[in-house]
Amino acid sequence: MAEIDDYLAGLDPQDARIVADAYAVARLLVPDVEQGMSYGMPALIHASRPLLSVMRAKGHFGIYPYSAAVVASLLETLDGVDGLEASKGTVRLPLGREIPEQVIRQLVLTRADEIRATNARKAPTRRKATTPTQ
């Protein structure tokens, strides 16, 4: 399935272009992503985990990196972005404006690092083969 493509097809052309541009930046930064669904939203999936969702809401564009820690860690850095609001795990930007590439870049790179670190911690460790003692 092409969940993001299907979602974009249902948006008006201007909003679809803005959202598609945000996803394009994410795909350049993390080329091995796949389209999927997470928490009922079309999303980019990286290493079997949700990386990013960008959605048009009633009064804003919502950007969801699926991590409150990622959003919190970038609040100071993104403070100068005009119109940006954030809450736990969500970044919101006003409709009708481009989503700044720096916002997507920072969210995606930080979330991708978080996913890699989480997967590394959960990777199974191989036990050395032991021979029975006599």
JORA-V114496 format. One record per run of one state. SS is the DSSP state (H for helix, E for strand, - for the rest). FROM is the first residue (numbers start at 1). TO is the last residue. Records with the same first field share a line. If there is no record, write none. Layout:
SS->FROM-TO + FROM-TO
This chain:
-->1-2 + 10-12 + 30-33 + 39-40 + 47-48 + 57-59 + 65-67 + 75-84 + 88-89 + 95-100 + 123-134
H->3-9 + 13-29 + 68-74 + 101-122
E->34-38 + 41-46 + 49-56 + 60-64 + 85-87 + 90-94
